[in-house]
Amino acid sequence: MTRAAGGMSPASEARPPIEALFAGLVFAALLLDENGLVREANHAAETMLGRSAARMIGSDIFEFMQLDNDRVRDAMADPTQPLVARDIGLRGSGQPVDVNLTVSPIAGYAGWRVLTLSDAGQARMSGNSDSQALRAPAVLSHEIKNPLAAIKGAAQLVERKLVPADQPLAQLITNEVDRIASLVDRMQHLGRETAQPLAPCNLHEAIRRAVATVRAAQRPADEGVEFAEEFDPSLPSVVANRELLEQVLINLLSNARDACCDQSDAKVTVRTRFTGGIGLSQTRGGTAVKLPIEAAVIDNGPGVAAELRDHIFEPFVTSKKNGQGLGLPLVRKLVRDMDGRISHLRDDRAGRTEFRINLQSD
């Protein structure tokens, strides 16, 4: 590299300092010294670990960060070795989360390392691999709708010629065609890639409208479910599509109600808060954004079976007896259409399931 006189490059004065680069990373980053003590921690690390940088600096990393993989922890004991680990359970001062972890020794500084942590669930959902998988069902569903319309029309014609005792059979055909058509419509929504207009939106108003809709549709078995609000009244508007946001919330609230309705103390809580800015790796414009506004739908039901938890946002994966496995994939797509992110957390100790939506602030 060509340097100016004195060994400095002409643009060196315009370069941001290392501290600013460290602070600006969208994933959690911590600087560890040769004794494994934290010397720097960026804002994303504070958010993920639920602890301020001031409280972390000078402390051993494992005083406030527990990993559920002993092999990874043992590997971190060697300060000379780089390390990459994926889908590792982590518990800090906040909620437990699965993370991707890297440890990078710093050349020329014996024992010093940079530790990074990123949300494994976000990383799995940030790619476009599943969008291609959803296009095939969308195309297939389009081809299915034409013969369905013909079957329904034929059933309606036959119904007029049947004796009253046999007419329910034709009505059954019509009803089943309508049910399949509804399923096909949902499959088509999953494959759509048209960008939706976004605008400032009052999050709390959207939540209350969604709760009112879910309550209006309650069955007798759902009447014992309590809906509670834990709102931060100081939150600004979010950047979203109001109709899509309400549809997402209605789906999550309905699922939460169904999940806990058999509990004697069934409760669905909707919590909003400012998180300080969770980074999303890429938006529709190809840039990283901060998503500081969070809405969480929490229920005290038994949760999804452990073997399904890593797959609940995939099409046709469901634990419901009569479920179709399209609700949560559609929710994830709608949240992505608003340049947001959604994650699922299960805390077996507390006995609660949580779906978090993170959105941009206005």
RASULKA-V771504 format. One record per backbone hydrogen bond with DSSP energy under -0.5 kcal/mol. CO is the residue of the C=O (numbers start at 1). NH is the residue of the N-H. Records with the same first field share a line. If there is no record, write none. Layout:
CO: NH + NH
This chain:
4: 7
5: 8
8: 4
9: 12
11: 14 + 15
12: 15
17: 20 + 21
18: 22
19: 23
20: 24
21: 25
22: 25
26: 279
28: 117
29: 42
30: 32 + 115
31: 39 + 40
32: 113
33: 36
36: 61
37: 33
38: 58
40: 31
42: 46
43: 47
44: 48
45: 49
46: 50 + 51
49: 93
52: 55 + 56
53: 57
56: 59
59: 38
60: 63
61: 64 + 65
66: 91
68: 70
69: 73
70: 74
71: 75
72: 76
73: 77
74: 77
75: 78
77: 79
78: 81
83: 103
85: 101
88: 99
89: 68
90: 97
91: 66
97: 90
98: 120 + 121
99: 88
100: 118
101: 85
102: 116
103: 83 + 105
104: 114
105: 107
106: 109
109: 112
112: 106
113: 32 + 115
114: 104
115: 30
116: 102
117: 28
118: 100
119: 123
120: 124
121: 125
122: 126
123: 127
128: 131 + 132
129: 133
130: 134
131: 135
132: 136
133: 137
134: 138
135: 139
136: 140
137: 141
138: 142
139: 143
140: 144
141: 145
142: 146
143: 147
144: 148
145: 149
146: 150
147: 151
148: 152
149: 153
150: 154
151: 155
152: 156
153: 157
154: 158
155: 159
156: 160
157: 161
158: 161 + 162
159: 162
163: 166 + 167
164: 168
166: 169 + 170
167: 171
168: 172
169: 173
170: 174
171: 175
172: 176
173: 177
174: 178
175: 179
176: 180
177: 181
178: 182
179: 183
180: 184
181: 185
182: 186
183: 187
184: 188
185: 189
186: 190
187: 191
188: 191 + 192
189: 192
199: 240
201: 203 + 238
202: 206
203: 207
204: 208
205: 209
206: 210
207: 211
208: 212
209: 213
210: 214
211: 215
212: 216
213: 217
215: 218
219: 222
220: 223
222: 225
226: 228 + 268
228: 270
230: 272
231: 233
232: 235
237: 362
238: 201 + 240
240: 199 + 242
241: 245
242: 246
243: 247
244: 248
245: 249
246: 250
247: 251
248: 252
249: 253
250: 254
251: 255
252: 256
253: 257
254: 258
255: 259
256: 260
257: 261
259: 302
260: 263
263: 266
266: 226
267: 300
268: 228
269: 271 + 298
270: 230
271: 296
273: 275 + 294
278: 291
280: 289
283: 286
287: 283
289: 280
291: 278
292: 275 + 294
293: 359
294: 273
295: 357
296: 271 + 298
297: 355
298: 269
299: 353
305: 308 + 309
306: 309
308: 311 + 312
309: 312
311: 314
314: 317
316: 318
320: 323
325: 316 + 317
326: 330
327: 331
328: 332
329: 333
330: 334
331: 335
332: 336
333: 337
334: 338
335: 338 + 340
336: 339
341: 358
343: 356
345: 354
346: 348
347: 351 + 352
352: 347
353: 299
354: 345 + 356
355: 297
356: 343
357: 295
358: 341
359: 293
360: 239
